[in-house]
């Protein structure tokens, strides 16, 4: 991942075919997400900005400081997603 001065974060490909499971989107993209699909919208702004206003379905994940290694940032992100999914998501096909 590379640091940028905007509120976007570059995401490296996460699948074998080079497509990414994660996407950086702007307000228009987020507003137009299909209602029939499942999305986890993560607001990576600092907590004080998130508390001033955010999308109703967004969860706060303040982006780790740039001094944090890439491996640590990835680990924090994956741990956060796993924790969130375990706590809030139902399995699509329970056995």
mmCIF file as gemmi writes it, N, C-alpha and C atoms, coordinates in Angstrom:
data_model
loop_
_atom_site.group_PDB
_atom_site.id
_atom_site.type_symbol
_atom_site.label_atom_id
_atom_site.label_alt_id
_atom_site.label_comp_id
_atom_site.label_asym_id
_atom_site.label_entity_id
_atom_site.label_seq_id
_atom_site.pdbx_PDB_ins_code
_atom_site.Cartn_x
_atom_site.Cartn_y
_atom_site.Cartn_z
_atom_site.occupancy
_atom_site.B_iso_or_equiv
_atom_site.pdbx_formal_charge
_atom_site.auth_seq_id
_atom_site.auth_asym_id
_atom_site.pdbx_PDB_model_num
ATOM 1 N N . UNK Axp A 1 ? 0.849 -1.178 0 1 0 ? 1 A 1
ATOM 2 C CA . UNK Axp A 1 ? 0 0 0 1 0 ? 1 A 1
ATOM 3 C C . UNK Axp A 1 ? 0.888 1.233 0 1 0 ? 1 A 1
ATOM 4 N N . UNK Axp A 2 ? 0.456 2.261 -0.624 1 0 ? 2 A 1
ATOM 5 C CA . UNK Axp A 2 ? 1.25 3.474 -0.647 1 0 ? 2 A 1
ATOM 6 C C . UNK Axp A 2 ? 0.459 4.629 -0.056 1 0 ? 2 A 1
ATOM 7 N N . UNK Axp A 3 ? 1.169 5.522 0.594 1 0 ? 3 A 1
ATOM 8 C CA . UNK Axp A 3 ? 0.515 6.669 1.221 1 0 ? 3 A 1
ATOM 9 C C . UNK Axp A 3 ? 0.203 7.721 0.174 1 0 ? 3 A 1
ATOM 10 N N . UNK Axp A 4 ? -0.928 8.378 0.349 1 0 ? 4 A 1
ATOM 11 C CA . UNK Axp A 4 ? -1.324 9.464 -0.528 1 0 ? 4 A 1
ATOM 12 C C . UNK Axp A 4 ? -1.811 10.614 0.334 1 0 ? 4 A 1
ATOM 13 N N . UNK Axp A 5 ? -1.844 11.812 -0.232 1 0 ? 5 A 1
ATOM 14 C CA . UNK Axp A 5 ? -2.293 12.966 0.538 1 0 ? 5 A 1
ATOM 15 C C . UNK Axp A 5 ? -3.803 13.118 0.515 1 0 ? 5 A 1
ATOM 16 N N . UNK Axp A 6 ? -4.499 12.349 -0.314 1 0 ? 6 A 1
ATOM 17 C CA . UNK Axp A 6 ? -5.953 12.408 -0.352 1 0 ? 6 A 1
ATOM 18 C C . UNK Axp A 6 ? -6.517 11.407 0.636 1 0 ? 6 A 1
ATOM 19 N N . UNK Axp A 7 ? -7.847 11.305 0.684 1 0 ? 7 A 1
ATOM 20 C CA . UNK Axp A 7 ? -8.467 10.354 1.597 1 0 ? 7 A 1
ATOM 21 C C . UNK Axp A 7 ? -8.538 8.958 0.988 1 0 ? 7 A 1
ATOM 22 N N . UNK Axp A 8 ? -7.853 8.739 -0.136 1 0 ? 8 A 1
ATOM 23 C CA . UNK Axp A 8 ? -7.838 7.438 -0.785 1 0 ? 8 A 1
ATOM 24 C C . UNK Axp A 8 ? -6.62 6.644 -0.346 1 0 ? 8 A 1
ATOM 25 N N . UNK Axp A 9 ? -6.748 5.35 -0.417 1 0 ? 9 A 1
ATOM 26 C CA . UNK Axp A 9 ? -5.645 4.454 -0.101 1 0 ? 9 A 1
ATOM 27 C C . UNK Axp A 9 ? -5.51 3.488 -1.257 1 0 ? 9 A 1
ATOM 28 N N . UNK Axp A 10 ? -4.31 3.337 -1.767 1 0 ? 10 A 1
ATOM 29 C CA . UNK Axp A 10 ? -4.082 2.384 -2.844 1 0 ? 10 A 1
ATOM 30 C C . UNK Axp A 10 ? -4.137 0.979 -2.262 1 0 ? 10 A 1
ATOM 31 N N . UNK Axp A 11 ? -4.815 0.095 -2.946 1 0 ? 11 A 1
ATOM 32 C CA . UNK Axp A 11 ? -4.958 -1.277 -2.474 1 0 ? 11 A 1
ATOM 33 C C . UNK Axp A 11 ? -4.345 -2.205 -3.504 1 0 ? 11 A 1
ATOM 34 N N . UNK Axp A 12 ? -3.476 -3.101 -3.04 1 0 ? 12 A 1
ATOM 35 C CA . UNK Axp A 12 ? -2.849 -4.055 -3.95 1 0 ? 12 A 1
ATOM 36 C C . UNK Axp A 12 ? -3.828 -5.161 -4.304 1 0 ? 12 A 1
ATOM 37 N N . UNK Axp A 13 ? -3.647 -5.816 -5.463 1 0 ? 13 A 1
ATOM 38 C CA . UNK Axp A 13 ? -4.542 -6.906 -5.85 1 0 ? 13 A 1
ATOM 39 C C . UNK Axp A 13 ? -4.602 -7.98 -4.776 1 0 ? 13 A 1
ATOM 40 N N . UNK Axp A 14 ? -5.809 -8.501 -4.539 1 0 ? 14 A 1
ATOM 41 C CA . UNK Axp A 14 ? -6.007 -9.492 -3.486 1 0 ? 14 A 1
ATOM 42 C C . UNK Axp A 14 ? -6.437 -10.842 -4.031 1 0 ? 14 A 1
ATOM 43 N N . UNK Axp A 15 ? -6.601 -10.958 -5.333 1 0 ? 15 A 1
ATOM 44 C CA . UNK Axp A 15 ? -7.029 -12.223 -5.914 1 0 ? 15 A 1
ATOM 45 C C . UNK Axp A 15 ? -6.033 -12.674 -6.967 1 0 ? 15 A 1
ATOM 46 N N . UNK Axp A 16 ? -6.079 -13.954 -7.296 1 0 ? 16 A 1
ATOM 47 C CA . UNK Axp A 16 ? -5.125 -14.537 -8.233 1 0 ? 16 A 1
ATOM 48 C C . UNK Axp A 16 ? -5.178 -13.878 -9.61 1 0 ? 16 A 1
ATOM 49 N N . UNK Axp A 17 ? -6.351 -13.446 -10.041 1 0 ? 17 A 1
ATOM 50 C CA . UNK Axp A 17 ? -6.458 -12.848 -11.372 1 0 ? 17 A 1
ATOM 51 C C . UNK Axp A 17 ? -6.077 -11.369 -11.391 1 0 ? 17 A 1
ATOM 52 N N . UNK Axp A 18 ? -5.633 -10.834 -10.258 1 0 ? 18 A 1
ATOM 53 C CA . UNK Axp A 18 ? -5.191 -9.448 -10.206 1 0 ? 18 A 1
ATOM 54 C C . UNK Axp A 18 ? -6.268 -8.457 -9.821 1 0 ? 18 A 1
ATOM 55 N N . UNK Axp A 19 ? -7.524 -8.909 -9.729 1 0 ? 19 A 1
ATOM 56 C CA . UNK Axp A 19 ? -8.569 -7.989 -9.287 1 0 ? 19 A 1
ATOM 57 C C . UNK Axp A 19 ? -8.482 -7.856 -7.772 1 0 ? 19 A 1
ATOM 58 N N . UNK Axp A 20 ? -9.013 -6.79 -7.246 1 0 ? 20 A 1
ATOM 59 C CA . UNK Axp A 20 ? -8.929 -6.548 -5.812 1 0 ? 20 A 1
ATOM 60 C C . UNK Axp A 20 ? -10.27 -6.773 -5.148 1 0 ? 20 A 1
ATOM 61 N N . UNK Axp A 21 ? -10.228 -7.356 -3.967 1 0 ? 21 A 1
ATOM 62 C CA . UNK Axp A 21 ? -11.437 -7.503 -3.167 1 0 ? 21 A 1
ATOM 63 C C . UNK Axp A 21 ? -11.783 -6.188 -2.492 1 0 ? 21 A 1
ATOM 64 N N . UNK Axp A 22 ? -10.796 -5.315 -2.352 1 0 ? 22 A 1
ATOM 65 C CA . UNK Axp A 22 ? -10.992 -4.01 -1.727 1 0 ? 22 A 1
ATOM 66 C C . UNK Axp A 22 ? -10.99 -2.951 -2.81 1 0 ? 22 A 1
ATOM 67 N N . UNK Axp A 23 ? -11.818 -1.953 -2.627 1 0 ? 23 A 1
ATOM 68 C CA . UNK Axp A 23 ? -11.881 -0.866 -3.601 1 0 ? 23 A 1
ATOM 69 C C . UNK Axp A 23 ? -11.899 0.478 -2.874 1 0 ? 23 A 1
ATOM 70 N N . UNK Axp A 24 ? -11.188 1.43 -3.409 1 0 ? 24 A 1
ATOM 71 C CA . UNK Axp A 24 ? -11.251 2.795 -2.917 1 0 ? 24 A 1
ATOM 72 C C . UNK Axp A 24 ? -12.35 3.489 -3.708 1 0 ? 24 A 1
ATOM 73 N N . UNK Axp A 25 ? -13.314 4.052 -3.002 1 0 ? 25 A 1
ATOM 74 C CA . UNK Axp A 25 ? -14.437 4.692 -3.68 1 0 ? 25 A 1
ATOM 75 C C . UNK Axp A 25 ? -14.643 6.099 -3.145 1 0 ? 25 A 1
ATOM 76 N N . UNK Axp A 26 ? -15.239 6.925 -3.967 1 0 ? 26 A 1
ATOM 77 C CA . UNK Axp A 26 ? -15.602 8.274 -3.569 1 0 ? 26 A 1
ATOM 78 C C . UNK Axp A 26 ? -17.049 8.309 -3.132 1 0 ? 26 A 1
ATOM 79 N N . UNK Axp A 27 ? -17.549 9.471 -2.728 1 0 ? 27 A 1
ATOM 80 C CA . UNK Axp A 27 ? -18.936 9.593 -2.255 1 0 ? 27 A 1
ATOM 81 C C . UNK Axp A 27 ? -19.974 9.123 -3.271 1 0 ? 27 A 1
ATOM 82 N N . UNK Axp A 28 ? -19.79 9.464 -4.547 1 0 ? 28 A 1
ATOM 83 C CA . UNK Axp A 28 ? -20.764 9.039 -5.56 1 0 ? 28 A 1
ATOM 84 C C . UNK Axp A 28 ? -20.789 7.525 -5.701 1 0 ? 28 A 1
ATOM 85 N N . UNK Axp A 29 ? -19.598 6.908 -5.706 1 0 ? 29 A 1
ATOM 86 C CA . UNK Axp A 29 ? -19.519 5.453 -5.816 1 0 ? 29 A 1
ATOM 87 C C . UNK Axp A 29 ? -20.212 4.784 -4.632 1 0 ? 29 A 1
ATOM 88 N N . UNK Axp A 30 ? -19.95 5.279 -3.43 1 0 ? 30 A 1
ATOM 89 C CA . UNK Axp A 30 ? -20.546 4.687 -2.229 1 0 ? 30 A 1
ATOM 90 C C . UNK Axp A 30 ? -22.06 4.85 -2.237 1 0 ? 30 A 1
ATOM 91 N N . UNK Axp A 31 ? -22.536 6.001 -2.672 1 0 ? 31 A 1
ATOM 92 C CA . UNK Axp A 31 ? -23.974 6.25 -2.724 1 0 ? 31 A 1
ATOM 93 C C . UNK Axp A 31 ? -24.662 5.304 -3.701 1 0 ? 31 A 1
ATOM 94 N N . UNK Axp A 32 ? -23.963 4.934 -4.759 1 0 ? 32 A 1
ATOM 95 C CA . UNK Axp A 32 ? -24.551 4.105 -5.808 1 0 ? 32 A 1
ATOM 96 C C . UNK Axp A 32 ? -24.252 2.614 -5.673 1 0 ? 32 A 1
ATOM 97 N N . UNK Axp A 33 ? -23.796 2.162 -4.508 1 0 ? 33 A 1
ATOM 98 C CA . UNK Axp A 33 ? -23.557 0.73 -4.321 1 0 ? 33 A 1
ATOM 99 C C . UNK Axp A 33 ? -24.867 -0.029 -4.506 1 0 ? 33 A 1
ATOM 100 N N . UNK Axp A 34 ? -24.84 -1.137 -5.23 1 0 ? 34 A 1
ATOM 101 C CA . UNK Axp A 34 ? -26.074 -1.911 -5.412 1 0 ? 34 A 1
ATOM 102 C C . UNK Axp A 34 ? -26.608 -2.417 -4.072 1 0 ? 34 A 1
ATOM 103 N N . UNK Axp A 35 ? -27.896 -2.27 -3.863 1 0 ? 35 A 1
ATOM 104 C CA . UNK Axp A 35 ? -28.496 -2.674 -2.591 1 0 ? 35 A 1
ATOM 105 C C . UNK Axp A 35 ? -28.515 -4.181 -2.403 1 0 ? 35 A 1
ATOM 106 N N . UNK Axp A 36 ? -28.456 -4.937 -3.485 1 0 ? 36 A 1
ATOM 107 C CA . UNK Axp A 36 ? -28.557 -6.384 -3.388 1 0 ? 36 A 1
ATOM 108 C C . UNK Axp A 36 ? -27.216 -7.053 -3.101 1 0 ? 36 A 1
ATOM 109 N N . UNK Axp A 37 ? -26.137 -6.31 -3.079 1 0 ? 37 A 1
ATOM 110 C CA . UNK Axp A 37 ? -24.828 -6.876 -2.793 1 0 ? 37 A 1
ATOM 111 C C . UNK Axp A 37 ? -24.424 -6.536 -1.36 1 0 ? 37 A 1
ATOM 112 N N . UNK Axp A 38 ? -23.492 -7.322 -0.829 1 0 ? 38 A 1
ATOM 113 C CA . UNK Axp A 38 ? -22.979 -7.085 0.521 1 0 ? 38 A 1
ATOM 114 C C . UNK Axp A 38 ? -21.692 -6.275 0.423 1 0 ? 38 A 1
ATOM 115 N N . UNK Axp A 39 ? -21.631 -5.191 1.161 1 0 ? 39 A 1
ATOM 116 C CA . UNK Axp A 39 ? -20.446 -4.339 1.171 1 0 ? 39 A 1
ATOM 117 C C . UNK Axp A 39 ? -20.133 -3.956 2.61 1 0 ? 39 A 1
ATOM 118 N N . UNK Axp A 40 ? -18.864 -3.902 2.923 1 0 ? 40 A 1
ATOM 119 C CA . UNK Axp A 40 ? -18.412 -3.353 4.192 1 0 ? 40 A 1
ATOM 120 C C . UNK Axp A 40 ? -17.746 -2.03 3.85 1 0 ? 40 A 1
ATOM 121 N N . UNK Axp A 41 ? -18.383 -0.931 4.232 1 0 ? 41 A 1
ATOM 122 C CA . UNK Axp A 41 ? -17.846 0.397 3.951 1 0 ? 41 A 1
ATOM 123 C C . UNK Axp A 41 ? -17.03 0.823 5.161 1 0 ? 41 A 1
ATOM 124 N N . UNK Axp A 42 ? -15.727 1.02 4.941 1 0 ? 42 A 1
ATOM 125 C CA . UNK Axp A 42 ? -14.823 1.401 6.018 1 0 ? 42 A 1
ATOM 126 C C . UNK Axp A 42 ? -14.404 2.849 5.818 1 0 ? 42 A 1
ATOM 127 N N . UNK Axp A 43 ? -14.646 3.662 6.831 1 0 ? 43 A 1
ATOM 128 C CA . UNK Axp A 43 ? -14.253 5.068 6.818 1 0 ? 43 A 1
ATOM 129 C C . UNK Axp A 43 ? -12.873 5.142 7.461 1 0 ? 43 A 1
ATOM 130 N N . UNK Axp A 44 ? -11.857 5.49 6.673 1 0 ? 44 A 1
ATOM 131 C CA . UNK Axp A 44 ? -10.486 5.459 7.185 1 0 ? 44 A 1
ATOM 132 C C . UNK Axp A 44 ? -10.002 6.818 7.688 1 0 ? 44 A 1
ATOM 133 N N . UNK Axp A 45 ? -10.913 7.768 7.793 1 0 ? 45 A 1
ATOM 134 C CA . UNK Axp A 45 ? -10.529 9.082 8.32 1 0 ? 45 A 1
ATOM 135 C C . UNK Axp A 45 ? -10.269 8.976 9.823 1 0 ? 45 A 1
ATOM 136 N N . UNK Axp A 46 ? -9.58 9.955 10.404 1 0 ? 46 A 1
ATOM 137 C CA . UNK Axp A 46 ? -9.379 9.958 11.856 1 0 ? 46 A 1
ATOM 138 C C . UNK Axp A 46 ? -10.724 9.915 12.593 1 0 ? 46 A 1
ATOM 139 N N . UNK Axp A 47 ? -10.733 9.342 13.781 1 0 ? 47 A 1
ATOM 140 C CA . UNK Axp A 47 ? -11.963 9.162 14.565 1 0 ? 47 A 1
ATOM 141 C C . UNK Axp A 47 ? -12.74 10.458 14.759 1 0 ? 47 A 1
ATOM 142 N N . UNK Axp A 48 ? -12.036 11.578 15.005 1 0 ? 48 A 1
ATOM 143 C CA . UNK Axp A 48 ? -12.756 12.842 15.237 1 0 ? 48 A 1
ATOM 144 C C . UNK Axp A 48 ? -13.505 13.293 13.985 1 0 ? 48 A 1
ATOM 145 N N . UNK Axp A 49 ? -12.976 12.993 12.797 1 0 ? 49 A 1
ATOM 146 C CA . UNK Axp A 49 ? -13.696 13.34 11.569 1 0 ? 49 A 1
ATOM 147 C C . UNK Axp A 49 ? -14.892 12.414 11.37 1 0 ? 49 A 1
ATOM 148 N N . UNK Axp A 50 ? -14.716 11.133 11.661 1 0 ? 50 A 1
ATOM 149 C CA . UNK Axp A 50 ? -15.814 10.165 11.557 1 0 ? 50 A 1
ATOM 150 C C . UNK Axp A 50 ? -16.962 10.579 12.477 1 0 ? 50 A 1
ATOM 151 N N . UNK Axp A 51 ? -16.628 11.01 13.702 1 0 ? 51 A 1
ATOM 152 C CA . UNK Axp A 51 ? -17.676 11.368 14.664 1 0 ? 51 A 1
ATOM 153 C C . UNK Axp A 51 ? -18.439 12.629 14.248 1 0 ? 51 A 1
ATOM 154 N N . UNK Axp A 52 ? -17.838 13.469 13.402 1 0 ? 52 A 1
ATOM 155 C CA . UNK Axp A 52 ? -18.534 14.666 12.909 1 0 ? 52 A 1
ATOM 156 C C . UNK Axp A 52 ? -19.54 14.338 11.814 1 0 ? 52 A 1
ATOM 157 N N . UNK Axp A 53 ? -19.409 13.176 11.204 1 0 ? 53 A 1
ATOM 158 C CA . UNK Axp A 53 ? -20.352 12.775 10.163 1 0 ? 53 A 1
ATOM 159 C C . UNK Axp A 53 ? -19.789 11.677 9.291 1 0 ? 53 A 1
ATOM 160 N N . UNK Axp A 54 ? -20.637 10.717 8.963 1 0 ? 54 A 1
ATOM 161 C CA . UNK Axp A 54 ? -20.221 9.596 8.127 1 0 ? 54 A 1
ATOM 162 C C . UNK Axp A 54 ? -21.449 8.946 7.488 1 0 ? 54 A 1
ATOM 163 N N . UNK Axp A 55 ? -21.223 8.078 6.512 1 0 ? 55 A 1
ATOM 164 C CA . UNK Axp A 55 ? -22.32 7.316 5.918 1 0 ? 55 A 1
ATOM 165 C C . UNK Axp A 55 ? -22.953 6.462 7.003 1 0 ? 55 A 1
ATOM 166 N N . UNK Axp A 56 ? -24.257 6.291 6.921 1 0 ? 56 A 1
ATOM 167 C CA . UNK Axp A 56 ? -24.978 5.545 7.954 1 0 ? 56 A 1
ATOM 168 C C . UNK Axp A 56 ? -24.446 4.131 8.139 1 0 ? 56 A 1
ATOM 169 N N . UNK Axp A 57 ? -23.997 3.484 7.086 1 0 ? 57 A 1
ATOM 170 C CA . UNK Axp A 57 ? -23.55 2.095 7.2 1 0 ? 57 A 1
ATOM 171 C C . UNK Axp A 57 ? -22.039 1.949 7.341 1 0 ? 57 A 1
ATOM 172 N N . UNK Axp A 58 ? -21.306 3.049 7.356 1 0 ? 58 A 1
ATOM 173 C CA . UNK Axp A 58 ? -19.846 2.978 7.429 1 0 ? 58 A 1
ATOM 174 C C . UNK Axp A 58 ? -19.379 2.649 8.841 1 0 ? 58 A 1
ATOM 175 N N . UNK Axp A 59 ? -18.292 1.89 8.914 1 0 ? 59 A 1
ATOM 176 C CA . UNK Axp A 59 ? -17.651 1.615 10.197 1 0 ? 59 A 1
ATOM 177 C C . UNK Axp A 59 ? -16.313 2.348 10.215 1 0 ? 59 A 1
ATOM 178 N N . UNK Axp A 60 ? -15.924 2.79 11.384 1 0 ? 60 A 1
ATOM 179 C CA . UNK Axp A 60 ? -14.691 3.556 11.507 1 0 ? 60 A 1
ATOM 180 C C . UNK Axp A 60 ? -13.492 2.623 11.628 1 0 ? 60 A 1
ATOM 181 N N . UNK Axp A 61 ? -12.513 2.847 10.781 1 0 ? 61 A 1
ATOM 182 C CA . UNK Axp A 61 ? -11.22 2.165 10.856 1 0 ? 61 A 1
ATOM 183 C C . UNK Axp A 61 ? -10.165 3.21 10.533 1 0 ? 61 A 1
ATOM 184 N N . UNK Axp A 62 ? -9.771 4.016 11.547 1 0 ? 62 A 1
ATOM 185 C CA . UNK Axp A 62 ? -8.766 5.046 11.28 1 0 ? 62 A 1
ATOM 186 C C . UNK Axp A 62 ? -7.505 4.402 10.705 1 0 ? 62 A 1
ATOM 187 N N . UNK Axp A 63 ? -7.056 4.906 9.563 1 0 ? 63 A 1
ATOM 188 C CA . UNK Axp A 63 ? -5.893 4.329 8.9 1 0 ? 63 A 1
ATOM 189 C C . UNK Axp A 63 ? -4.682 4.438 9.812 1 0 ? 63 A 1
ATOM 190 N N . UNK Axp A 64 ? -3.93 3.343 9.971 1 0 ? 64 A 1
ATOM 191 C CA . UNK Axp A 64 ? -2.755 3.368 10.853 1 0 ? 64 A 1
ATOM 192 C C . UNK Axp A 64 ? -1.735 4.414 10.402 1 0 ? 64 A 1
ATOM 193 N N . UNK Axp A 65 ? -0.953 4.931 11.342 1 0 ? 65 A 1
ATOM 194 C CA . UNK Axp A 65 ? 0.059 5.944 11.008 1 0 ? 65 A 1
ATOM 195 C C . UNK Axp A 65 ? 1.019 5.436 9.93 1 0 ? 65 A 1
ATOM 196 N N . UNK Axp A 66 ? 1.537 6.352 9.138 1 0 ? 66 A 1
ATOM 197 C CA . UNK Axp A 66 ? 2.442 5.973 8.054 1 0 ? 66 A 1
ATOM 198 C C . UNK Axp A 66 ? 3.728 5.331 8.562 1 0 ? 66 A 1
ATOM 199 N N . UNK Axp A 67 ? 4.084 5.587 9.825 1 0 ? 67 A 1
ATOM 200 C CA . UNK Axp A 67 ? 5.286 4.978 10.386 1 0 ? 67 A 1
ATOM 201 C C . UNK Axp A 67 ? 5.097 3.472 10.59 1 0 ? 67 A 1
ATOM 202 N N . UNK Axp A 68 ? 3.85 3.019 10.58 1 0 ? 68 A 1
ATOM 203 C CA . UNK Axp A 68 ? 3.547 1.604 10.747 1 0 ? 68 A 1
ATOM 204 C C . UNK Axp A 68 ? 3.962 0.867 9.483 1 0 ? 68 A 1
ATOM 205 N N . UNK Axp A 69 ? 4.574 -0.298 9.654 1 0 ? 69 A 1
ATOM 206 C CA . UNK Axp A 69 ? 5.021 -1.057 8.482 1 0 ? 69 A 1
ATOM 207 C C . UNK Axp A 69 ? 3.83 -1.527 7.652 1 0 ? 69 A 1
ATOM 208 N N . UNK Axp A 70 ? 4.089 -1.799 6.385 1 0 ? 70 A 1
ATOM 209 C CA . UNK Axp A 70 ? 3.036 -2.275 5.489 1 0 ? 70 A 1
ATOM 210 C C . UNK Axp A 70 ? 2.444 -3.584 6.01 1 0 ? 70 A 1
ATOM 211 N N . UNK Axp A 71 ? 3.294 -4.471 6.494 1 0 ? 71 A 1
ATOM 212 C CA . UNK Axp A 71 ? 2.821 -5.748 7.025 1 0 ? 71 A 1
ATOM 213 C C . UNK Axp A 71 ? 1.902 -5.541 8.225 1 0 ? 71 A 1
ATOM 214 N N . UNK Axp A 72 ? 2.26 -4.609 9.097 1 0 ? 72 A 1
ATOM 215 C CA . UNK Axp A 72 ? 1.441 -4.326 10.278 1 0 ? 72 A 1
ATOM 216 C C . UNK Axp A 72 ? 0.107 -3.702 9.878 1 0 ? 72 A 1
ATOM 217 N N . UNK Axp A 73 ? 0.122 -2.777 8.909 1 0 ? 73 A 1
ATOM 218 C CA . UNK Axp A 73 ? -1.13 -2.173 8.438 1 0 ? 73 A 1
ATOM 219 C C . UNK Axp A 73 ? -2.051 -3.238 7.851 1 0 ? 73 A 1
ATOM 220 N N . UNK Axp A 74 ? -1.479 -4.144 7.048 1 0 ? 74 A 1
ATOM 221 C CA . UNK Axp A 74 ? -2.281 -5.227 6.478 1 0 ? 74 A 1
ATOM 222 C C . UNK Axp A 74 ? -2.857 -6.113 7.575 1 0 ? 74 A 1
ATOM 223 N N . UNK Axp A 75 ? -2.029 -6.452 8.565 1 0 ? 75 A 1
ATOM 224 C CA . UNK Axp A 75 ? -2.494 -7.301 9.665 1 0 ? 75 A 1
ATOM 225 C C . UNK Axp A 75 ? -3.619 -6.626 10.435 1 0 ? 75 A 1
ATOM 226 N N . UNK Axp A 76 ? -3.472 -5.329 10.728 1 0 ? 76 A 1
ATOM 227 C CA . UNK Axp A 76 ? -4.519 -4.595 11.443 1 0 ? 76 A 1
ATOM 228 C C . UNK Axp A 76 ? -5.822 -4.573 10.65 1 0 ? 76 A 1
ATOM 229 N N . UNK Axp A 77 ? -5.715 -4.36 9.348 1 0 ? 77 A 1
ATOM 230 C CA . UNK Axp A 77 ? -6.897 -4.336 8.49 1 0 ? 77 A 1
ATOM 231 C C . UNK Axp A 77 ? -7.578 -5.702 8.455 1 0 ? 77 A 1
ATOM 232 N N . UNK Axp A 78 ? -6.809 -6.749 8.248 1 0 ? 78 A 1
ATOM 233 C CA . UNK Axp A 78 ? -7.38 -8.1 8.191 1 0 ? 78 A 1
ATOM 234 C C . UNK Axp A 78 ? -7.994 -8.478 9.531 1 0 ? 78 A 1
ATOM 235 N N . UNK Axp A 79 ? -7.318 -8.181 10.633 1 0 ? 79 A 1
ATOM 236 C CA . UNK Axp A 79 ? -7.871 -8.474 11.963 1 0 ? 79 A 1
ATOM 237 C C . UNK Axp A 79 ? -9.184 -7.73 12.185 1 0 ? 79 A 1
ATOM 238 N N . UNK Axp A 80 ? -9.237 -6.462 11.769 1 0 ? 80 A 1
ATOM 239 C CA . UNK Axp A 80 ? -10.456 -5.671 11.927 1 0 ? 80 A 1
ATOM 240 C C . UNK Axp A 80 ? -11.6 -6.288 11.136 1 0 ? 80 A 1
ATOM 241 N N . UNK Axp A 81 ? -11.339 -6.643 9.879 1 0 ? 81 A 1
ATOM 242 C CA . UNK Axp A 81 ? -12.386 -7.231 9.035 1 0 ? 81 A 1
ATOM 243 C C . UNK Axp A 81 ? -12.857 -8.558 9.607 1 0 ? 81 A 1
ATOM 244 N N . UNK Axp A 82 ? -11.942 -9.42 10.017 1 0 ? 82 A 1
ATOM 245 C CA . UNK Axp A 82 ? -12.332 -10.707 10.609 1 0 ? 82 A 1
ATOM 246 C C . UNK Axp A 82 ? -13.188 -10.5 11.854 1 0 ? 82 A 1
ATOM 247 N N . UNK Axp A 83 ? -12.783 -9.58 12.711 1 0 ? 83 A 1
ATOM 248 C CA . UNK Axp A 83 ? -13.54 -9.297 13.931 1 0 ? 83 A 1
ATOM 249 C C . UNK Axp A 83 ? -14.932 -8.778 13.6 1 0 ? 83 A 1
ATOM 250 N N . UNK Axp A 84 ? -15.014 -7.868 12.639 1 0 ? 84 A 1
ATOM 251 C CA . UNK Axp A 84 ? -16.304 -7.293 12.254 1 0 ? 84 A 1
ATOM 252 C C . UNK Axp A 84 ? -17.22 -8.367 11.678 1 0 ? 84 A 1
ATOM 253 N N . UNK Axp A 85 ? -16.701 -9.159 10.76 1 0 ? 85 A 1
ATOM 254 C CA . UNK Axp A 85 ? -17.512 -10.203 10.124 1 0 ? 85 A 1
ATOM 255 C C . UNK Axp A 85 ? -17.979 -11.213 11.162 1 0 ? 85 A 1
ATOM 256 N N . UNK Axp A 86 ? -17.099 -11.613 12.05 1 0 ? 86 A 1
ATOM 257 C CA . UNK Axp A 86 ? -17.462 -12.587 13.087 1 0 ? 86 A 1
ATOM 258 C C . UNK Axp A 86 ? -18.569 -12.041 13.985 1 0 ? 86 A 1
ATOM 259 N N . UNK Axp A 87 ? -18.528 -10.756 14.285 1 0 ? 87 A 1
ATOM 260 C CA . UNK Axp A 87 ? -19.493 -10.151 15.194 1 0 ? 87 A 1
ATOM 261 C C . UNK Axp A 87 ? -20.823 -9.82 14.524 1 0 ? 87 A 1
ATOM 262 N N . UNK Axp A 88 ? -20.799 -9.362 13.272 1 0 ? 88 A 1
ATOM 263 C CA . UNK Axp A 88 ? -22.016 -8.811 12.676 1 0 ? 88 A 1
ATOM 264 C C . UNK Axp A 88 ? -22.594 -9.552 11.477 1 0 ? 88 A 1
ATOM 265 N N . UNK Axp A 89 ? -21.826 -10.361 10.802 1 0 ? 89 A 1
ATOM 266 C CA . UNK Axp A 89 ? -22.318 -10.988 9.578 1 0 ? 89 A 1
ATOM 267 C C . UNK Axp A 89 ? -22.85 -12.393 9.851 1 0 ? 89 A 1
ATOM 268 N N . UNK Axp A 90 ? -23.937 -12.714 9.163 1 0 ? 90 A 1
ATOM 269 C CA . UNK Axp A 90 ? -24.473 -14.066 9.223 1 0 ? 90 A 1
ATOM 270 C C . UNK Axp A 90 ? -23.913 -14.856 8.05 1 0 ? 90 A 1
ATOM 271 N N . UNK Axp A 91 ? -23.691 -16.159 8.233 1 0 ? 91 A 1
ATOM 272 C CA . UNK Axp A 91 ? -23.229 -16.957 7.098 1 0 ? 91 A 1
ATOM 273 C C . UNK Axp A 91 ? -24.308 -17.021 6.022 1 0 ? 91 A 1
ATOM 274 N N . UNK Axp A 92 ? -23.896 -16.99 4.771 1 0 ? 92 A 1
ATOM 275 C CA . UNK Axp A 92 ? -24.843 -17.064 3.657 1 0 ? 92 A 1
ATOM 276 C C . UNK Axp A 92 ? -25.559 -18.411 3.621 1 0 ? 92 A 1
ATOM 277 N N . UNK Axp A 93 ? -24.809 -19.475 3.842 1 0 ? 93 A 1
ATOM 278 C CA . UNK Axp A 93 ? -25.374 -20.825 3.774 1 0 ? 93 A 1
ATOM 279 C C . UNK Axp A 93 ? -25.015 -21.594 5.04 1 0 ? 93 A 1
ATOM 280 N N . UNK Axp A 94 ? -25.731 -21.362 6.129 1 0 ? 94 A 1
ATOM 281 C CA . UNK Axp A 94 ? -25.382 -22.074 7.364 1 0 ? 94 A 1
ATOM 282 C C . UNK Axp A 94 ? -25.574 -23.575 7.186 1 0 ? 94 A 1
ATOM 283 N N . UNK Axp A 95 ? -24.653 -24.36 7.764 1 0 ? 95 A 1
ATOM 284 C CA . UNK Axp A 95 ? -24.759 -25.819 7.628 1 0 ? 95 A 1
ATOM 285 C C . UNK Axp A 95 ? -25.559 -26.405 8.762 1 0 ? 95 A 1
